[in-house]
């Protein structure tokens, strides 16, 4: 190999297209060592070594931006760049798992004859909006907790919520005071399920509350296949307030 190669020769030897090398030059990822008087790009040994690094990093899935960061910025090591790529891949895997879970739930509702196309599309749109209330880090923690949940627990929690909603509805229909001992006990059970979901993380709890406040509790629950009787959400909110007041009284 001579000390300098034109772009066509380098492309041929590297198994790349000339257009690719032109693009690398345009974005500043691989500049030629020099240009001829007529403007032809010329590459030397340093550029060949850099191209080898670029090709190796592309092989493991790094983006061109990540490769540039790894090769050009002080203090950014290959190990850190790989860590970032691993994080991105895990985020994508978690997103795919959430999407799979959503599709499985929607498929179940279709099989039960409980949903039409319009309702399903509304559910998908709501699910996308719901995720926007959580930070990527919070979503990662929620996904990690879901993966660590013992088999069958998710189904058991769903059944507990269904039973709780039915018990709240029965109490409301019977005229029970939201502050009565039996109803506040239902609110205590509901709070325990929420704490299990958030893992006691105040940030996740705040995001959850903001989502319910903005989207409306009945709409969020309907997106998960749980329809509340009219007025039931407000009734449960009064029960939660009564529970909080009772706990504050006990603490003081």
N, C-alpha and C positions, 0 to 999 in steps of 0.2 A: 504494500500500500504506500503510495506517495504521501508527502507531507500534507498535501491539500487535495481535497476531492470536490468536484462539482456536485450540486444537489442531486442530479440524476444518478450519478455513480453511488453516492451514499444511500439513496433510496433503494437502489437495486441490491446493494450489499446488505442492508438492514431489513429488506423485505417489506418496505413501506412504500407508500405512494409519494410522488413529488408534492402532491397537494397537501399531504399530511405534514411534510417538513416545512412547506410554506406556511401552513397554519401555525405550527410551533414557533416559527419566526415571528409571525404577526402578533402572537399573544405574549411574546417574550420568553417562551419556555426554552427554546433552543435557537440562539442567535448564531449566524455563521461567523467564522473567525474573521473573515474579510470579504470584500467583493472585488471583482475584477473591474477594470476601467469601463467595461461594457455593462456592469451591473450584475454579473453572475455571482451567485452565492458560492463561497468556498469554505469547506469545513476541515479542521485539523484534528489531531489526536484528542485534544481536550473535549471538543464537541462530540467526537465519537464516543468517548467514555461517558459523557453526560447523556447521550442518546441511549446508551446501554442501560444507564440508571433509570431513565424515563420508561424504557420498555419493560424493565423488571418490575417497577412500581405499578405500571398499567396491568401487568400480568396478575397482580394480587388484588386488582379492583379499585385502586385509588383513582380519583378524578384528576384531571389536569391541574385544577386549582390546588388540590392537596399536594400534588407532586411539586408544583412550583414552590409552595410553602415549605415543603421538606427540603428542597435543594437550595433555596435562596435565602431563607430568613435565619438570622442568628438565633441560636437557642432552641430551634425547632428540630428535634431529633427524629430519625426514622422511627424509633420506638413510639414517640408521641404521635406521629402521623398515623402509624398503624393502629394505635389505641383509638384515635378519632374515627378511623374507618370501621373498626370493630363496633364502636358505639353506634355509628350510623346504621350498620347492618343489623344490630340488635334492635334499634328503633324500628327499622323496616319490618323485621320479623314480628315484633310486638304489634305493629299496625296490621300486618297480615293476619295475626291471630285474632285481633279484635274484629276485623272484617269477617273472618271465618265464623266467629261466634255469632255475629249479627246475622249472617246468611243462614246459619243453622236455625236460629230462632225464627227468622222469617219463613224458612221452609217448613218448620213445624206448624206455624200459624196457617200457612196455605193448606197443609195436609188436613188440619182440623176444620177447614172451611171458614176460618175466623177472620180472614182479611182479603181485601181486594187489591188491585194494582194501585189505585190511588192511595189507599191507606199505607201500603208498603213503601211507596216512594216518599210519602210524608215521614214515615218512620226512619228511612235512610237519611233524609235531610236533617231530621232532628238529631240523629246519632252523630252526624258530622258536626253539628253545632255544639252538641254536648262536649265533644272532645276539645273544642276551642276554649272551654272554661278552665282547662287544666294545663299546667306547664308541661313541657316534655319530660322534665324530671319527675313530676307527679304521676304522669302516665306510666313512666317506667316503674315507679314504685308500686302502682296499682297492678300493673302486669306481673311484676315479680311476686306480689302477694297472691295473685290469682294462680300463678304456676305452683306456688308453695302450698296452696290450699289442698287439704286431703281430698281424695276422690269421693265424689258424691256430696261434698259439703255445699257446693254451689246450688245443686238441686234442692238440698235441704233448706238453704236460706230462702230460695224462691218459694218453697212451700210454706215456710214460716211467715213470710210477708203476705202470702195469699190468705193464710189463716188469720193473721192480724187484721188485715183490711176487712175481712168478713166479721171479725169480732167488733171492730170499731163501728162498722155499719149497723150491726145488730144493736149495739149500745145506743147509737144515735137514733135509730128507728124506735127504740123503746123509751126514748126521752131521758136517758141517763145524763146527769150533769157531767161535763167534761172534766170537772175537778173531783169527781167521786173517786174513792179508792180503787174501785175495779177498773175504771177507765184510765186513771193515771198509771196503774200497773201495766196496762197495754202500752201506754206511752213509754214506760221504762223498758219494756221489751223491744219496742221499736228503736229506742235510742241505743240499746246494746247492739242491735244489728247494724246500725249506722256506724257505730264505733268500730265494729268488726270490719266494715268495708274500708273506713279511712285509716285503720291501723293506729288510731290515736294521733294522727298527723294533723296539727292545727291548720296547716296550709291547705291540705286536701279537703278538710272540713269546711274551710272558708270558701274554697272553689265550689264545693257541692252546694253550699247555701246560696252562693251567688247565682249558680245555675238554676236552682229551684225558684229563686226570687225573680229572675229575668224571664225564664221560659214558662214558669208556672208549673207547680207540682203535678197537677192532673195531666198536663201535656207530656211531661217527662215520663211519667209512669205509663201513660198510654203507649208511648214509644217502645216500652218494654213489654207490651202486651197485657198491662194491668189497667183496667178501666175502673175509675172510682165513681161511686154514686154521687149525684149532685149534693154539694155542701159538705161532703165527707172530708175533703182536704182541710177546710176551715175548722171543722170539728176536731180533727186530729191536732191542728195547730193550737187550739185552745187547751187541749189535753196536755200537749208538750209544755205550754206556758204554765199550766197548773203544776206539772211535775217539777219544773225549774223553780217555781216559787216555793214548793214544799221542800225541796232540797236546800234552798237558801235558808229557809226557816230552821231546818234541822242543823245546818252548819253554824248558824248564829247562836 
